[in-house]
Amino acid sequence: MRELSLLEARVLGVLVEKAHTVPDSYPLSLNALVAGCNQKTARDPVINATDAEVQGAVDALKALHLAAESSGSRVTRYEHNMGRAMVLPGQSVALLATLLLRGPQTVAELRANSDRLHRFADLSAVEGFLNELAERPAEKGGPLAVKLLRAPGSRESRWAQLLCGAVDMTAVSSDSGCEDFISASELATLKCQHQEMRVEIDALRALVDRLYDELGVSRN
């Protein structure tokens, strides 16, 4: 199977995630799929894909047999076929989807972040499935996950998915070793909070100005 693009990986991860988190509305319509891809939370990096771009990505996944259209609905809906197409157990699908959506993570982070997709008994269970993905033989498509080099100052190593191709170990290690590192999703959240604060401050200033005018009080 060829390497997936960032958007194809995001679409696949969203389809797996929503199958567990919103089963009543799954399979997903294109609108729901776009919304899931562009979520500001639980996504790294945060993206802003258009309907046409997401449609193109899901069509590409269909060609790879990783996604399919569902029947029996007036609106076209989509579902993933990851487990069957790649011959993977549900636990491995859950871990890969979490990596596709959130980027490299430690074993503990993966256990917590994949809890709604599959509840792992302990950290050793998570690590066991990660090792299986990392040691996947060539005849089955080769490794699908890799354990990254532990960055200086870090207590734990992180894991990354390989569906989008090989990982630049040097770049990842240097990024994760920086104490001031902020992920794309965290940065987007901070920008959103900053904008909300600006709006509130402007509203308060307008209110104060109006009160001054009504009371006839000088602003000096």
MOKAFEN-V640821 format. One line per field, one symbol per residue. ss: DSSP state (@ for helix, = for strand, . for the rest). phi: phi as a letter, one per 40 degrees, with the letter a starting at -180 (. if undefined). psi: psi as a letter, one per 20 degrees, with the letter a starting at -180 (. if undefined). Layout:
ss->???
phi->???
psi->???
This chain:
ss->.....@@@@@@@@@@@@@@@@.@@@..==@@@@@@@@.............@@@@@@@@@@@@@...====......====.@@@@@...@@@@@@@@@@@@@..==@@@@@@@.........@@@@@@@@@@@@...@@@....===..........====.......@@@@@@@@.......@@@@@@@@@@@@@@@@@@@@@@@@@@@@@@@@.....
phi->.ccccdcccccccccccccccbccbbccccccccccccdcbfbaccbbccdcccccccccccccgcaaccbgbcbcbbbcbccccbfbcdcccccccccccbgdacdcccccccdccacccaccccccccccccbdcccbhgdbaacccccdgccbcbbbcbcchccccccccccccccccbcccccccccccccccccccccccccccccdcccgcccc
psi->prqqrghgggggggggghhhhmhhjqrqrgghggghhjqiqkporprmqrghghghghhhhghjkirqqqrkqhppqqqqkggghjmqrhghggggghhhhiapqrggghgghjhihpoqhrhhgghghghghhjpqhijirqiqqpqppqpiqhqqrqqqjhjrqpnhgggghgiiphjpprhhgghgggghgghhgggghghghggghggghikpqi.
